[in-house]
Amino acid sequence: MDPDPRVHRKFLEELQKTGVLSAMGDIFEPAVLALPKESLTGVIQRPILKGPAS
């Protein structure tokens, strides 16, 4: 399940403000933070869950 990049970017920006490190920063942050702000528009979509609901 991939988070919406707009939501994830806001999360990362808030982490940076407080100095908290993300546990998976080396994997996800470079790509999300490299996105231009102009591309982060539109309706935020909920992730599509795969597998049976429990």
PDB file of N, CA, C and O in Angstrom:
ATOM      1  N   MET A   1       0.851  -1.158   0.000  1.00  0.00           N
ATOM      2  CA  MET A   1       0.000   0.000   0.000  1.00  0.00           C
ATOM      3  C   MET A   1       0.904   1.230   0.000  1.00  0.00           C
ATOM      4  O   MET A   1       1.664   1.445   0.944  1.00  0.00           O
ATOM      5  N   ASP A   2       0.821   2.030  -1.050  1.00  0.00           N
ATOM      6  CA  ASP A   2       1.622   3.243  -1.162  1.00  0.00           C
ATOM      7  C   ASP A   2       0.804   4.444  -0.713  1.00  0.00           C
ATOM      8  O   ASP A   2      -0.333   4.616  -1.153  1.00  0.00           O
ATOM      9  N   PRO A   3       1.365   5.275   0.154  1.00  0.00           N
ATOM     10  CA  PRO A   3       0.634   6.474   0.554  1.00  0.00           C
ATOM     11  C   PRO A   3       0.599   7.486  -0.589  1.00  0.00           C
ATOM     12  O   PRO A   3       1.485   7.505  -1.443  1.00  0.00           O
ATOM     13  N   ASP A   4      -0.419   8.312  -0.593  1.00  0.00           N
ATOM     14  CA  ASP A   4      -0.505   9.393  -1.566  1.00  0.00           C
ATOM     15  C   ASP A   4       0.745  10.264  -1.385  1.00  0.00           C
ATOM     16  O   ASP A   4       1.054  10.654  -0.260  1.00  0.00           O
ATOM     17  N   PRO A   5       1.466  10.575  -2.465  1.00  0.00           N
ATOM     18  CA  PRO A   5       2.712  11.330  -2.321  1.00  0.00           C
ATOM     19  C   PRO A   5       2.517  12.701  -1.684  1.00  0.00           C
ATOM     20  O   PRO A   5       3.433  13.219  -1.044  1.00  0.00           O
ATOM     21  N   ARG A   6       1.329  13.300  -1.851  1.00  0.00           N
ATOM     22  CA  ARG A   6       1.087  14.617  -1.242  1.00  0.00           C
ATOM     23  C   ARG A   6       1.020  14.508   0.270  1.00  0.00           C
ATOM     24  O   ARG A   6       1.563  15.346   0.990  1.00  0.00           O
ATOM     25  N   VAL A   7       0.350  13.468   0.744  1.00  0.00           N
ATOM     26  CA  VAL A   7       0.238  13.262   2.187  1.00  0.00           C
ATOM     27  C   VAL A   7       1.605  12.886   2.755  1.00  0.00           C
ATOM     28  O   VAL A   7       2.013  13.389   3.802  1.00  0.00           O
ATOM     29  N   HIS A   8       2.301  12.002   2.057  1.00  0.00           N
ATOM     30  CA  HIS A   8       3.609  11.552   2.536  1.00  0.00           C
ATOM     31  C   HIS A   8       4.604  12.715   2.570  1.00  0.00           C
ATOM     32  O   HIS A   8       5.413  12.822   3.491  1.00  0.00           O
ATOM     33  N   ARG A   9       4.537  13.577   1.565  1.00  0.00           N
ATOM     34  CA  ARG A   9       5.451  14.728   1.545  1.00  0.00           C
ATOM     35  C   ARG A   9       5.192  15.645   2.736  1.00  0.00           C
ATOM     36  O   ARG A   9       6.136  16.112   3.373  1.00  0.00           O
ATOM     37  N   LYS A  10       3.920  15.908   3.044  1.00  0.00           N
ATOM     38  CA  LYS A  10       3.600  16.743   4.209  1.00  0.00           C
ATOM     39  C   LYS A  10       4.143  16.100   5.486  1.00  0.00           C
ATOM     40  O   LYS A  10       4.679  16.782   6.360  1.00  0.00           O
ATOM     41  N   PHE A  11       3.997  14.785   5.579  1.00  0.00           N
ATOM     42  CA  PHE A  11       4.520  14.038   6.721  1.00  0.00           C
ATOM     43  C   PHE A  11       6.035  14.237   6.827  1.00  0.00           C
ATOM     44  O   PHE A  11       6.556  14.514   7.908  1.00  0.00           O
ATOM     45  N   LEU A  12       6.729  14.095   5.711  1.00  0.00           N
ATOM     46  CA  LEU A  12       8.186  14.244   5.709  1.00  0.00           C
ATOM     47  C   LEU A  12       8.610  15.664   6.063  1.00  0.00           C
ATOM     48  O   LEU A  12       9.584  15.861   6.789  1.00  0.00           O
ATOM     49  N   GLU A  13       7.880  16.653   5.551  1.00  0.00           N
ATOM     50  CA  GLU A  13       8.202  18.041   5.864  1.00  0.00           C
ATOM     51  C   GLU A  13       8.043  18.313   7.359  1.00  0.00           C
ATOM     52  O   GLU A  13       8.850  19.031   7.950  1.00  0.00           O
ATOM     53  N   GLU A  14       7.011  17.745   7.966  1.00  0.00           N
ATOM     54  CA  GLU A  14       6.810  17.925   9.407  1.00  0.00           C
ATOM     55  C   GLU A  14       7.906  17.218  10.205  1.00  0.00           C
ATOM     56  O   GLU A  14       8.364  17.732  11.225  1.00  0.00           O
ATOM     57  N   LEU A  15       8.323  16.044   9.740  1.00  0.00           N
ATOM     58  CA  LEU A  15       9.433  15.361  10.409  1.00  0.00           C
ATOM     59  C   LEU A  15      10.686  16.225  10.371  1.00  0.00           C
ATOM     60  O   LEU A  15      11.386  16.359  11.375  1.00  0.00           O
ATOM     61  N   GLN A  16      10.964  16.809   9.214  1.00  0.00           N
ATOM     62  CA  GLN A  16      12.157  17.643   9.073  1.00  0.00           C
ATOM     63  C   GLN A  16      12.114  18.844  10.010  1.00  0.00           C
ATOM     64  O   GLN A  16      13.140  19.234  10.566  1.00  0.00           O
ATOM     65  N   LYS A  17      10.924  19.438  10.190  1.00  0.00           N
ATOM     66  CA  LYS A  17      10.791  20.601  11.079  1.00  0.00           C
ATOM     67  C   LYS A  17      11.171  20.254  12.515  1.00  0.00           C
ATOM     68  O   LYS A  17      11.738  21.079  13.232  1.00  0.00           O
ATOM     69  N   THR A  18      10.856  19.031  12.929  1.00  0.00           N
ATOM     70  CA  THR A  18      11.101  18.634  14.317  1.00  0.00           C
ATOM     71  C   THR A  18      12.428  17.916  14.503  1.00  0.00           C
ATOM     72  O   THR A  18      12.853  17.675  15.633  1.00  0.00           O
ATOM     73  N   GLY A  19      13.091  17.572  13.391  1.00  0.00           N
ATOM     74  CA  GLY A  19      14.367  16.885  13.487  1.00  0.00           C
ATOM     75  C   GLY A  19      14.251  15.382  13.692  1.00  0.00           C
ATOM     76  O   GLY A  19      15.250  14.708  13.945  1.00  0.00           O
ATOM     77  N   VAL A  20      13.039  14.856  13.584  1.00  0.00           N
ATOM     78  CA  VAL A  20      12.828  13.417  13.736  1.00  0.00           C
ATOM     79  C   VAL A  20      13.223  12.729  12.433  1.00  0.00           C
ATOM     80  O   VAL A  20      12.879  13.202  11.351  1.00  0.00           O
ATOM     81  N   LEU A  21      13.936  11.624  12.534  1.00  0.00           N
ATOM     82  CA  LEU A  21      14.344  10.872  11.350  1.00  0.00           C
ATOM     83  C   LEU A  21      13.305   9.813  11.017  1.00  0.00           C
ATOM     84  O   LEU A  21      12.738   9.183  11.909  1.00  0.00           O
ATOM     85  N   SER A  22      13.065   9.625   9.739  1.00  0.00           N
ATOM     86  CA  SER A  22      12.155   8.577   9.283  1.00  0.00           C
ATOM     87  C   SER A  22      12.913   7.258   9.255  1.00  0.00           C
ATOM     88  O   SER A  22      14.068   7.210   8.834  1.00  0.00           O
ATOM     89  N   ALA A  23      12.268   6.195   9.699  1.00  0.00           N
ATOM     90  CA  ALA A  23      12.912   4.880   9.732  1.00  0.00           C
ATOM     91  C   ALA A  23      13.205   4.350   8.332  1.00  0.00           C
ATOM     92  O   ALA A  23      14.099   3.521   8.162  1.00  0.00           O
ATOM     93  N   MET A  24      12.464   4.820   7.327  1.00  0.00           N
ATOM     94  CA  MET A  24      12.667   4.334   5.961  1.00  0.00           C
ATOM     95  C   MET A  24      13.099   5.470   5.038  1.00  0.00           C
ATOM     96  O   MET A  24      12.831   5.440   3.837  1.00  0.00           O
ATOM     97  N   GLY A  25      13.760   6.456   5.599  1.00  0.00           N
ATOM     98  CA  GLY A  25      14.132   7.645   4.852  1.00  0.00           C
ATOM     99  C   GLY A  25      14.969   7.398   3.621  1.00  0.00           C
ATOM    100  O   GLY A  25      14.770   8.046   2.595  1.00  0.00           O
ATOM    101  N   ASP A  26      15.886   6.486   3.706  1.00  0.00           N
ATOM    102  CA  ASP A  26      16.776   6.239   2.569  1.00  0.00           C
ATOM    103  C   ASP A  26      16.064   5.568   1.407  1.00  0.00           C
ATOM    104  O   ASP A  26      16.585   5.566   0.292  1.00  0.00           O
ATOM    105  N   ILE A  27      14.882   4.997   1.638  1.00  0.00           N
ATOM    106  CA  ILE A  27      14.154   4.299   0.579  1.00  0.00           C
ATOM    107  C   ILE A  27      13.152   5.217  -0.110  1.00  0.00           C
ATOM    108  O   ILE A  27      13.118   5.279  -1.339  1.00  0.00           O
ATOM    109  N   PHE A  28      12.334   5.933   0.666  1.00  0.00           N
ATOM    110  CA  PHE A  28      11.212   6.676   0.102  1.00  0.00           C
ATOM    111  C   PHE A  28      11.423   8.177  -0.033  1.00  0.00           C
ATOM    112  O   PHE A  28      10.933   8.773  -0.992  1.00  0.00           O
ATOM    113  N   GLU A  29      12.122   8.794   0.879  1.00  0.00           N
ATOM    114  CA  GLU A  29      12.184  10.237   0.916  1.00  0.00           C
ATOM    115  C   GLU A  29      12.757  10.893  -0.331  1.00  0.00           C
ATOM    116  O   GLU A  29      12.178  11.875  -0.796  1.00  0.00           O
ATOM    117  N   PRO A  30      13.852  10.418  -0.899  1.00  0.00           N
ATOM    118  CA  PRO A  30      14.415  11.129  -2.051  1.00  0.00           C
ATOM    119  C   PRO A  30      13.419  11.308  -3.192  1.00  0.00           C
ATOM    120  O   PRO A  30      13.352  12.388  -3.778  1.00  0.00           O
ATOM    121  N   ALA A  31      12.654  10.289  -3.517  1.00  0.00           N
ATOM    122  CA  ALA A  31      11.712  10.384  -4.634  1.00  0.00           C
ATOM    123  C   ALA A  31      10.547  11.309  -4.309  1.00  0.00           C
ATOM    124  O   ALA A  31      10.128  12.101  -5.153  1.00  0.00           O
ATOM    125  N   VAL A  32      10.026  11.212  -3.096  1.00  0.00           N
ATOM    126  CA  VAL A  32       8.872  12.031  -2.718  1.00  0.00           C
ATOM    127  C   VAL A  32       9.270  13.496  -2.597  1.00  0.00           C
ATOM    128  O   VAL A  32       8.548  14.373  -3.071  1.00  0.00           O
ATOM    129  N   LEU A  33      10.394  13.767  -1.977  1.00  0.00           N
ATOM    130  CA  LEU A  33      10.825  15.149  -1.800  1.00  0.00           C
ATOM    131  C   LEU A  33      11.287  15.782  -3.109  1.00  0.00           C
ATOM    132  O   LEU A  33      11.319  17.008  -3.215  1.00  0.00           O
ATOM    133  N   ALA A  34      11.646  14.976  -4.107  1.00  0.00           N
ATOM    134  CA  ALA A  34      12.085  15.505  -5.396  1.00  0.00           C
ATOM    135  C   ALA A  34      10.921  15.932  -6.280  1.00  0.00           C
ATOM    136  O   ALA A  34      11.125  16.646  -7.262  1.00  0.00           O
ATOM    137  N   LEU A  35       9.700  15.507  -5.948  1.00  0.00           N
ATOM    138  CA  LEU A  35       8.541  15.884  -6.755  1.00  0.00           C
ATOM    139  C   LEU A  35       8.325  17.391  -6.679  1.00  0.00           C
ATOM    140  O   LEU A  35       8.350  17.964  -5.589  1.00  0.00           O
ATOM    141  N   PRO A  36       8.111  18.045  -7.833  1.00  0.00           N
ATOM    142  CA  PRO A  36       7.837  19.485  -7.786  1.00  0.00           C
ATOM    143  C   PRO A  36       6.471  19.740  -7.149  1.00  0.00           C
ATOM    144  O   PRO A  36       5.531  18.972  -7.356  1.00  0.00           O
ATOM    145  N   LYS A  37       6.368  20.813  -6.380  1.00  0.00           N
ATOM    146  CA  LYS A  37       5.103  21.110  -5.697  1.00  0.00           C
ATOM    147  C   LYS A  37       3.950  21.248  -6.687  1.00  0.00           C
ATOM    148  O   LYS A  37       2.807  20.964  -6.330  1.00  0.00           O
ATOM    149  N   GLU A  38       4.217  21.674  -7.912  1.00  0.00           N
ATOM    150  CA  GLU A  38       3.166  21.838  -8.920  1.00  0.00           C
ATOM    151  C   GLU A  38       2.504  20.502  -9.270  1.00  0.00           C
ATOM    152  O   GLU A  38       1.348  20.477  -9.695  1.00  0.00           O
ATOM    153  N   SER A  39       3.226  19.400  -9.095  1.00  0.00           N
ATOM    154  CA  SER A  39       2.662  18.088  -9.433  1.00  0.00           C
ATOM    155  C   SER A  39       1.850  17.501  -8.285  1.00  0.00           C
ATOM    156  O   SER A  39       1.213  16.459  -8.443  1.00  0.00           O
ATOM    157  N   LEU A  40       1.870  18.161  -7.140  1.00  0.00           N
ATOM    158  CA  LEU A  40       1.181  17.639  -5.965  1.00  0.00           C
ATOM    159  C   LEU A  40      -0.167  18.335  -5.794  1.00  0.00           C
ATOM    160  O   LEU A  40      -0.418  18.996  -4.786  1.00  0.00           O
ATOM    161  N   THR A  41      -1.028  18.175  -6.799  1.00  0.00           N
ATOM    162  CA  THR A  41      -2.352  18.791  -6.755  1.00  0.00           C
ATOM    163  C   THR A  41      -3.412  17.743  -7.044  1.00  0.00           C
ATOM    164  O   THR A  41      -3.098  16.622  -7.444  1.00  0.00           O
ATOM    165  N   GLY A  42      -4.663  18.114  -6.839  1.00  0.00           N
ATOM    166  CA  GLY A  42      -5.768  17.205  -7.147  1.00  0.00           C
ATOM    167  C   GLY A  42      -6.355  16.586  -5.897  1.00  0.00           C
ATOM    168  O   GLY A  42      -5.982  16.923  -4.773  1.00  0.00           O
ATOM    169  N   VAL A  43      -7.272  15.683  -6.120  1.00  0.00           N
ATOM    170  CA  VAL A  43      -7.975  15.013  -5.031  1.00  0.00           C
ATOM    171  C   VAL A  43      -7.084  13.927  -4.440  1.00  0.00           C
ATOM    172  O   VAL A  43      -6.491  13.134  -5.171  1.00  0.00           O
ATOM    173  N   ILE A  44      -6.996  13.896  -3.131  1.00  0.00           N
ATOM    174  CA  ILE A  44      -6.210  12.861  -2.461  1.00  0.00           C
ATOM    175  C   ILE A  44      -6.996  11.559  -2.493  1.00  0.00           C
ATOM    176  O   ILE A  44      -8.152  11.511  -2.072  1.00  0.00           O
ATOM    177  N   GLN A  45      -6.365  10.511  -2.991  1.00  0.00           N
ATOM    178  CA  GLN A  45      -7.006   9.207  -3.129  1.00  0.00           C
ATOM    179  C   GLN A  45      -6.631   8.304  -1.971  1.00  0.00           C
ATOM    180  O   GLN A  45      -5.508   8.346  -1.468  1.00  0.00           O
ATOM    181  N   ARG A  46      -7.581   7.492  -1.557  1.00  0.00           N
ATOM    182  CA  ARG A  46      -7.271   6.468  -0.557  1.00  0.00           C
ATOM    183  C   ARG A  46      -6.567   5.319  -1.260  1.00  0.00           C
ATOM    184  O   ARG A  46      -6.904   5.004  -2.401  1.00  0.00           O
ATOM    185  N   PRO A  47      -5.603   4.690  -0.614  1.00  0.00           N
ATOM    186  CA  PRO A  47      -4.918   3.552  -1.233  1.00  0.00           C
ATOM    187  C   PRO A  47      -5.892   2.399  -1.469  1.00  0.00           C
ATOM    188  O   PRO A  47      -6.819   2.185  -0.689  1.00  0.00           O
ATOM    189  N   ILE A  48      -5.670   1.674  -2.539  1.00  0.00           N
ATOM    190  CA  ILE A  48      -6.467   0.483  -2.819  1.00  0.00           C
ATOM    191  C   ILE A  48      -5.866  -0.662  -2.019  1.00  0.00           C
ATOM    192  O   ILE A  48      -4.695  -1.005  -2.186  1.00  0.00           O
ATOM    193  N   LEU A  49      -6.670  -1.243  -1.157  1.00  0.00           N
ATOM    194  CA  LEU A  49      -6.200  -2.360  -0.343  1.00  0.00           C
ATOM    195  C   LEU A  49      -6.345  -3.651  -1.130  1.00  0.00           C
ATOM    196  O   LEU A  49      -7.348  -3.860  -1.813  1.00  0.00           O
ATOM    197  N   LYS A  50      -5.365  -4.497  -1.039  1.00  0.00           N
ATOM    198  CA  LYS A  50      -5.400  -5.773  -1.749  1.00  0.00           C
ATOM    199  C   LYS A  50      -5.608  -6.890  -0.753  1.00  0.00           C
ATOM    200  O   LYS A  50      -5.111  -6.833   0.372  1.00  0.00           O
ATOM    201  N   GLY A  51      -6.337  -7.896  -1.162  1.00  0.00           N
ATOM    202  CA  GLY A  51      -6.570  -9.039  -0.286  1.00  0.00           C
ATOM    203  C   GLY A  51      -7.928  -8.950   0.384  1.00  0.00           C
ATOM    204  O   GLY A  51      -8.627  -7.945   0.258  1.00  0.00           O
ATOM    205  N   PRO A  52      -8.295  -9.989   1.086  1.00  0.00           N
ATOM    206  CA  PRO A  52      -9.613 -10.010   1.725  1.00  0.00           C
ATOM    207  C   PRO A  52      -9.679  -9.041   2.906  1.00  0.00           C
ATOM    208  O   PRO A  52      -8.710  -8.856   3.644  1.00  0.00           O
ATOM    209  N   ALA A  53     -10.836  -8.441   3.056  1.00  0.00           N
ATOM    210  CA  ALA A  53     -11.047  -7.561   4.216  1.00  0.00           C
ATOM    211  C   ALA A  53     -11.256  -8.425   5.444  1.00  0.00           C
ATOM    212  O   ALA A  53     -11.953  -9.438   5.381  1.00  0.00           O
ATOM    213  N   SER A  54     -10.666  -8.039   6.550  1.00  0.00           N
ATOM    214  CA  SER A  54     -10.854  -8.829   7.766  1.00  0.00           C
ATOM    215  C   SER A  54     -11.299  -7.962   8.907  1.00  0.00           C
ATOM    216  O   SER A  54     -11.507  -8.457  10.014  1.00  0.00           O
TER     217      SER A  54
END
